[in-house]
Amino acid sequence: MEHGGVPRQAGDTCLLEVVDPNSWDWDEDDLVGGIKPKSSPLPRRKSSSSSDDSDLGPPPTQSRRVSFADAFGLNLVSVKEFDAWVVPTPSAFDPIEGEAQAQEEYSLSCLFTLPNSETELAKILWEQKVELESVELLPGSTTLRGLVQVLNLCFHKTVYVRTTLDSWTSHFDLLAEFVPGSSNGQTDRFSFRLTLVPPFEREGARVEFCLRYETPVGTFWANNRGMNYVPKITKYWPPKKCWKYNFQRLFRMMKISKQR
């Protein structure tokens, strides 16, 4: 296509024609109210110095400075102190009767008698070579502790406690232990422990036992002159006080604790 300065004739077959920009001349008098006549905007070529918005780089970031509190004379750590929770003392309770379950306790009663003196004990030992010296119920338990004294016939000796809980329908032998430092040259002592397991019947728990003393020179028995040793343990409920909670006193203590 040939570009010329002269516009083509209207009779040409081309419906579109390229208008020469140089032919768009008007005088300032042609301006109506400061507005130019309507015309298509002139195409402009981008200069090499211009670029698309997409070609623009990210905006420069400003550097940040970090300062710590100690640089200004302040503390780095904030410390807070709290008062410990005040546990209510028994003074926050009021005792009343009959509302708390008492702790179970047990008592011992012996259906036999023991030697009343050292002289009586020595006489029995000379006759039967073995005798029960004492029996007690350990505090806060259902365990019996017995002490047996034997005549020192020889160095090797053994003491057994033959026990029954069903009137000798069945029985078992409990080995007694030698008590160190108990020998005086003529007699020795052995101890044993026997625990009865609750619950017991209302009349208590009853146990029977006798003593067997074995030595190389013979076996000797002690059985309360044929009636056996019969201790009896019964449950005892001592009167106890329970503590009724005094909520007003407790709240007052809590309020005082918060104010500290």
MOBEL-V739580 format. One record per residue. N is the residue number from 1. SS is DSSP state (A for helix, B for strand, O for the rest). PSI is psi in degrees with one decimal (999 if undefined). OMEGA is omega in whole degrees, -180 to 180 (none if undefined). Layout:
n: <N,N>
ss: <SS,SS>
psi: <PSI,PSI>
omega: <OMEGA,OMEGA>
This chain:
n: <1,2,3,4,5,6,7,8,9,10,11,12,13,14,15,16,17,18,19,20,21,22,23,24,25,26,27,28,29,30,31,32,33,34,35,36,37,38,39,40,41,42,43,44,45,46,47,48,49,50,51,52,53,54,55,56,57,58,59,60,61,62,63,64,65,66,67,68,69,70,71,72,73,74,75,76,77,78,79,80,81,82,83,84,85,86,87,88,89,90,91,92,93,94,95,96,97,98,99,100,101,102,103,104,105,106,107,108,109,110,111,112,113,114,115,116,117,118,119,120,121,122,123,124,125,126,127,128,129,130,131,132,133,134,135,136,137,138,139,140,141,142,143,144,145,146,147,148,149,150,151,152,153,154,155,156,157,158,159,160,161,162,163,164,165,166,167,168,169,170,171,172,173,174,175,176,177,178,179,180,181,182,183,184,185,186,187,188,189,190,191,192,193,194,195,196,197,198,199,200,201,202,203,204,205,206,207,208,209,210,211,212,213,214,215,216,217,218,219,220,221,222,223,224,225,226,227,228,229,230,231,232,233,234,235,236,237,238,239,240,241,242,243,244,245,246,247,248,249,250,251,252,253,254,255,256,257,258,259,260>
ss: <O,O,O,O,O,O,O,O,O,O,O,O,O,O,O,O,O,O,O,O,A,A,A,O,O,O,O,A,A,A,O,B,O,O,B,O,O,O,O,O,O,O,O,O,O,O,O,O,O,O,O,O,A,A,A,O,O,O,O,O,O,O,O,O,O,O,O,O,A,A,A,A,O,O,O,O,O,O,O,O,O,O,O,O,O,O,O,O,O,A,A,A,B,B,B,B,B,O,O,O,O,O,O,O,B,B,B,B,B,B,O,O,O,O,O,O,O,A,A,A,A,A,A,A,A,A,A,A,O,B,B,B,B,B,B,B,B,O,O,O,O,O,B,B,B,B,B,B,B,B,B,O,O,O,O,O,B,B,B,B,B,B,B,B,O,O,O,O,O,O,O,B,B,B,B,O,B,B,O,O,O,O,O,O,O,O,B,B,B,B,B,B,B,B,B,O,O,O,O,O,O,O,O,O,B,B,B,B,B,B,B,B,B,B,B,O,O,B,B,B,B,B,O,O,O,O,O,O,B,B,B,B,B,B,B,B,O,O,O,O,B,B,B,B,B,O,A,A,A,A,A,A,A,A,A,A,A,A,A,O>
psi: <138.7,127.2,122.7,166.5,-14.4,127.0,153.0,163.1,152.9,-15.1,-7.3,155.2,-17.1,122.3,-24.4,144.3,152.8,125.5,134.6,121.1,-26.0,-19.6,-5.6,79.4,137.9,160.9,163.5,-21.8,-23.2,-11.4,128.0,111.6,29.9,10.2,130.2,155.1,153.8,134.1,159.7,141.3,148.9,133.0,138.0,144.0,138.5,137.0,157.1,-19.6,-20.6,156.4,160.7,159.9,-28.8,-21.3,-10.2,138.0,169.0,148.9,143.8,137.9,145.6,137.6,143.3,143.4,134.6,128.3,142.9,159.4,-32.8,-18.9,-20.4,14.7,16.0,168.7,142.8,-24.9,136.1,118.0,130.5,136.0,137.5,142.6,142.4,151.0,130.4,116.6,129.8,133.4,167.9,-18.2,-17.2,4.2,147.5,126.6,133.1,165.3,147.3,12.6,-5.8,147.9,126.6,152.4,138.7,134.8,159.0,151.5,156.2,135.1,137.3,126.7,44.7,169.7,149.1,161.5,136.4,-16.2,166.3,-33.3,-43.8,-40.8,-43.1,-36.5,-42.6,-40.3,-37.6,-29.9,-49.0,1.3,-7.1,143.9,148.4,121.0,-42.4,160.5,140.7,160.2,120.7,138.9,138.9,21.3,178.7,35.4,128.0,137.4,121.6,151.8,125.1,137.6,134.9,155.9,133.3,87.4,-32.9,176.2,-46.6,121.3,153.4,141.3,130.4,148.3,106.6,121.5,146.3,146.8,-3.4,39.5,42.7,16.5,-34.5,162.0,168.4,156.1,124.6,125.7,125.3,154.6,141.4,138.3,111.2,140.0,9.5,-6.7,135.3,14.5,-33.7,-31.5,158.6,159.8,142.6,148.3,156.2,158.8,135.9,118.5,128.0,131.7,121.3,169.0,150.8,162.1,170.4,-36.4,0.0,-178.2,134.3,138.6,146.5,144.0,161.7,169.8,138.6,125.2,114.5,132.1,164.8,-20.5,-4.3,170.4,135.1,149.3,151.8,118.6,32.4,45.4,43.2,-3.7,-3.0,166.3,122.2,94.2,152.9,131.4,127.8,150.3,134.7,130.6,95.4,152.7,131.5,154.7,139.1,170.0,120.9,129.9,128.4,95.2,-34.5,-41.7,-36.4,-45.8,-36.2,-38.9,-39.1,-38.6,-41.6,-38.1,-37.8,-29.6,-15.5,999>
omega: <-176,178,179,-180,-175,179,-178,179,-179,-179,179,-177,-179,-179,179,177,180,-178,179,-179,-178,-178,-179,180,175,180,178,179,-180,-179,178,-180,178,-178,178,177,180,177,179,179,180,177,-179,178,178,177,-179,-178,-180,-179,179,178,-179,180,-178,178,178,-179,-179,179,179,179,-179,178,180,179,179,-174,-177,178,179,178,180,179,177,-175,175,-176,176,-180,180,176,178,179,-178,178,-179,177,179,178,177,-180,176,-179,170,-174,167,-179,-179,179,-179,178,-178,175,-176,179,-177,172,-177,178,178,179,179,177,-176,-175,177,180,179,179,179,179,179,179,179,-179,-173,172,-180,179,176,-178,-180,174,-178,176,-179,-176,176,-178,174,-178,176,175,-179,179,-177,177,-178,175,-175,-179,-179,-176,-177,-179,-180,179,178,174,180,-169,174,177,-176,177,172,168,173,179,175,-179,180,-179,176,-177,179,179,-178,177,-178,-176,175,-179,-180,-179,174,178,175,179,177,176,-178,-177,174,-174,174,9,179,173,-177,-180,177,180,-177,179,177,176,173,-174,176,-177,-176,177,176,-178,178,178,-175,-176,171,-174,178,179,175,-178,-180,178,-174,170,-178,-180,177,179,-177,180,179,177,-179,174,174,-175,175,-175,177,-174,179,179,179,-180,178,178,179,180,178,-180,-180,-179,-179,none>
